[in-house]
Amino acid sequence: MTEAVPAAEFARNFGRYKLQAQREAVPVSSNGTLAGYFVATHEYEELRKLKSMRRRFLTAELSDEEVEQITSSRMDHRHDHLNKVLDSEQK
């Protein structure tokens, strides 16, 4: 990763860092502390798209059927040793 650019340097040479941001995120610091990253528009839009695709829910919102499906599920047979751990913890 690139070393953080002081905010004053970033402001003085914005054009340079704008071009650099097309290749990689540019970390910007203020008073020696990382303040944020300057990224290309397409990178930011991709991040927004990914964040909007997240599905969030509370476990309390699960139906009884969904809870039963989750608790009765088993891993692939290659992980039987882990199923044994789960089985012993449920007793």
N, C-alpha and C positions, 0 to 999 in steps of 0.2 A: 504494500500500500504506500501511497505517496505521503510524504511528511506534510503535516498541517501547515497551511499558509496563514500567516497573520492577517487579520481582517484589513488592516491598513494597506498591506501589500496587495491583497485581493482587490480592494477598491481602486487602487492606483492602476492596476494592470488587469482590469476586468476582461478586456477583449482576449487576452492571453489565456485566462482561466476558463473563459467561455468556450474556447476551442479545445482546451484540455478536457473539459467536462464531456465533450462528445466521445472521448475515448475511455474516460474513467472518472469516477467520483472524485471531487476535489474537496478534501477536508479543510475547513476554515476554523482558525482559532481566534479567540479574543482573550487578551490578558493571560496567555499561556494555557487556556482551557479550550478544549474542542467545543466549538459553538454549533457546528452542523456541517452538512455536506452540500456542495453545489453539484447538481447532476443535470444531465441532458433532459430535455423535455420528454423524449420517448421513454427514458428510464423512469421518470416520475409517473408518467401515465400508465406504464406497465405495473408499477407498484400500486397505484390506485385501483387498477383493474383487479389485481390479485387480492387486495384487501377487501374489495367489494364482493368477491366470490366466496369469502369465508362464510361458513355456516356456523352460527352460534346458537346454542340452546342450553337450557338448564337441565340437569339430569332429572330434576323434579318434573319436567315437562314430558318425560318419557312415559309411554303407556305401560301398563303391566305386562303386556305381550312383549314389548321391546326389551323391558328389563329381563324377562325370562329368556329371551333369545340371547341376550348378552351373557347372562350368567351361565347358560347351558352350553355356550359355544366352546369349541375345542380348537387348538392349534393343529397345524399339519402334523402328521405322524412323526416327522423328523424331530419334532419338539416334544415328544411324549414325556421326556424327563421333566419338562416344565409343567405339563398337565398334572403330573404326580404332585408337584409342589402345590399347585392350586387346589387339588383335591384334598391334600393333607391340611391346608389352611382352612378349608370350609367345614371341617369336622369339629 
